[in-house]
């Protein structure tokens, strides 16, 4: 999987059974061992933006095979239904793994049409280990503090420094959370979701997940198919590539989105004065990177931090005007202040980010096997770098702790499913974080599902972001289960929203809902 689909055809067919299901002792919920569902006590925890938000907590077993053993706590939120017609709980998840879902409940409830949201209890949750759930993992506080070694291992010393960091993170997780790490994975998170369902007193749940949340939802649907009422997946993980291959595929897609940014900057040369040739502008970007490797901006933004700063532009084009201004100021005015500001606003990692990354690695490293021989990583990532240098090594080091992870790996779940009601899938053709093939693949694996495609869209997380065409399909589905049916790979196609304008333009605007959503979507995925 090296290229994303540019048109709505040609994605490879995935043969059912290619990937083995997780062994029964690791994945099969044991109904006979369940204990009586706990009752939830909801308390007001509203905010200025989401005044009707309520919060609760739920104890679940650390090990679902031992339900009377050690308990951990999940933090929950909800916006209660207000309509006479009640369609049950709508669980929402922002992805990651490692993303907090508490605020997302308020966002979804406010972004949906009022008449639709009123029919659901919109329920958010912090998955095990995340945010306000306890214990919340933080393996190595300050792991991303600047300035880190250059991500590109152009010398043995640089590679050694990066390897030392990755090994130290894996070791720190193992030392601090030895009794917990074996139970931080998608399977256990899914079983937690069913504990939430039972605590809510619901026979079935509705589910709406973004990014990694699509994999979480697909695995839940596989293990608990008869507990699924409606299933919405937006920006879809390819379940046949978890997680090593999926991360390599991202590198090509992010490189394309970075080049799309360069082309956008070229279009507005009158504003940014970086030229009209995207390739030459890209060369200036890499020259900036080389300069920052020698002299980090503000003592904070070196080569690796520059990559971190521009990666969000691959998730959401609403960041482009800010990134372009910082790029222009550095190149044309020798002013690094906007670059430092962009780094601090978009990508500097705080304690919540440290927690998110700890869960990201804990889940991904446990979910599936990773190469344990570093020479395989070298071979694969140098091959990617030759074609797609923008994020190749940055992504490699981000995931490198998995080469040294202290737990054994499970096997990926085969999410192929013929037991579900019609599911509704959303996918942009130029999504970088979850390339288009993921949506096409899951569409084939979930019998009866319907795929809505945002043609030429490059953002990650596309519903409730201002595209009325997409949101119309979402609202219809949540209202009465209606899904579109087409004759090609896509059942419905929506045009992408236009790219933003420069900030100095009177026409400059980005979707405020889009900006809010992308601030909520989970860590890196």
Buried (B, 14 or more C-beta within 10 A) or exposed (E): BEEBBEEBEEBEEBEEEEBEBBEEEBBBBEEEEBEEBBEBEBEEBEEEEBEBBBBBBBEBBBBBBEBEEEEBBBBBBBBBBEEEEEBBBBBBBBBBBBBBBBBBBBBBBBBBEEEBBBBBBBBBBBBBBBBBBBBBBBBBBEBBEBBBBBBBBEEEEBBEBBBEBBBBBBBBBBEBBEEBBBBBBBBBBBBBBBBBBBBBEBEBBBBBBBBBBBBBBBBBBBBBBEBBBBBBBBBBBBBBBBBBBBBBBBBBBBBBBBBBBBBBBBBBEEBBEBBEEBEEBBEBBEEBBEBBBEEBBBEBBBBBBBBBBBBBBBBBBBBBBBBBBBBBBBBEEEBBEBBBBBBEEBBBBEEBBBBBBBBBBBBBBBBBBBBEEBEEBBEBBBEBBEEBBBBBBBBBBBBBBBBBBBBEBBBBBBBBBEEBBBBBBBBBBBBBBBBBBBBBBBBBBBBEBBBBBBBBBBBBBBBBBBBEBBBBBBBBBBBEBBBBEBEEBBBBBBEBBEBBBBBEEEEEEBBEBBBBBBEBBBBBB
